Amino acid sequence: MTYVLMFPGQGAQRPGMGADWFDRFPELTEAADAVLGYSVRRLCTEDPDGLLGRTEYTQPAVYTVNALGHRVLREEHGVPDVAIGHSLGEYNALEAAGVFDFAEGLRLVAARARAMSAVTGGGMAAVVGLDDAVLRLVLRRAGLASIEAANFNTADQTVIAGPAADLEPAADVARAAGARMVRRLDVSGPFHTSHMAPAADAFAPVLKAAALAAPTLPVLSNRHAAPYGDDGAGIAEVLLEQIAHPVLWRQTLERLLAEGRTAFREAGDGSVLTRMLRAVRRERAAA
């Protein structure tokens, strides 16, 4: 049975993740340790030094556990016919499609994480219960141009990001406009906004030096909610743009559902994307 393979991104981390998988795929575990210079199993399963929540550690850890989960799914259900990933998870989708191997993808993710962690002083918040167009309008009218939409997750959930000092006023504006909930996310930067342009600039030389192959199966990008092409330079450019532009997750799911895709499976050690998928399906059914 064909299926869409989904990979979560930063925010899916938790102590204990992937605990049942590291021994199952020792070669991949050893490759991760060699790239990172520390025990990724220890980081993911024990986190004794409290590093799992720090971006430079979170992203390599999630990428590794996603890759382990992908191999479990592949053994049980075969090769997917489409792959997608939320933010960081897009690197797993590209690895699944053969654009780079696991170790090269992890090197890229580690460099991306270092670049993104260097942009500080910002944060993100999930806004629930408010149409994204209305949310952007009320923020603009309130003079909060520094706060941008970062993740379009479902019609009912949009993540905003920007300078930390502006997030609380933005939350007040969103609640006044009818948002049911505004929740700060445990991240250190305003990811997927124009504030991350310095991170994209810092990461660019690493990504552009990487050898990127044509995907062996369709991978839809966060940047455009459309399949990547076959050109390695074009893939690199889209991945760079992803850092400082919003994640079009809802639009990606809607496109696949409109194509008649019915089977979706989530890699990694959680179900956050599966819950978003259910929400998008409900929204489409109610429309």
Steps between C-alpha positions, in 0.01 A plus 500: 500500500639836404511773761618853579790502746498793748790617716459734800737785579631687802250485783452124470794430732455336838728303732473131419426543132620223272602280793378180330669575170869575561597135552287399204711711262852507650672612179287813482553569871877468459495726194311767697749488787789529255351811337397670824788401727272394784251223581172588335336204674597644840374845400165367381430239763654652813588867433710509819633850432168655400613572144212351304305825502787703353467552125855390417426165667126474432521500124764225462315290759162531328655437158664181630186365667297586191746302289472203734121519487512517121694175488247333729216609273688392189549150643133474593328683212748532215621810320268804501395667178514856642698652788441822693654650812411787731792748507802294611307186402537600137864389520380153596258503207787586266718228655217252447493609134875448456596866461780434751589210728431493873843622611513787251149604599601499865804717423271748326249493786773558759630799305147633454437464874817692587407781264142522627601486867721806449192719436379577851261739671191365328232241550189335361141450610218278377170681442193276505149590390568793269511508122855574384392786274317665790800442726739668260261789449452577870874478566569744218230739622650485850835612362665166572671460165789322670274203574458273198312181419755218518302174470163455333418170671121475466220746433459520877868522598765746385838550662630855523857607569709807558687694770424365846395842627226524238352153546294580811336809344434285192339236719272763655399623154427143384287424807307824456428398140352168611788253537409218739858446608845649450786283623870586498720231351821382660737633234768765514452675168243645257529207258357518149475880493705773337686537832682176414670643190841505678465126567426432135806704402720309745371162382518579128867404438452161668184416311625623164813284534292186554446252219122469464356230273166502323219362722398143427145576615301824531584721800280805556682804635390707799583812301259444211282198595609360164739224393871565477659489158798288401765774512729489803563875497127561491447267796767686698340835421158387622651358821674831566177692444322264739697637796365853464156429351186342647427127500200434274398180673122534469537583133721195450245268659214659310682447170560132573142445618369673187710257295309215664771384741344302781782314678741702712758368746703703747863411566674611817384429852172689531173592333497881471474493119233231507289725723548791260398276211178405682425869557555587133276210395226622734534853364469375142195290588332799664572739212 
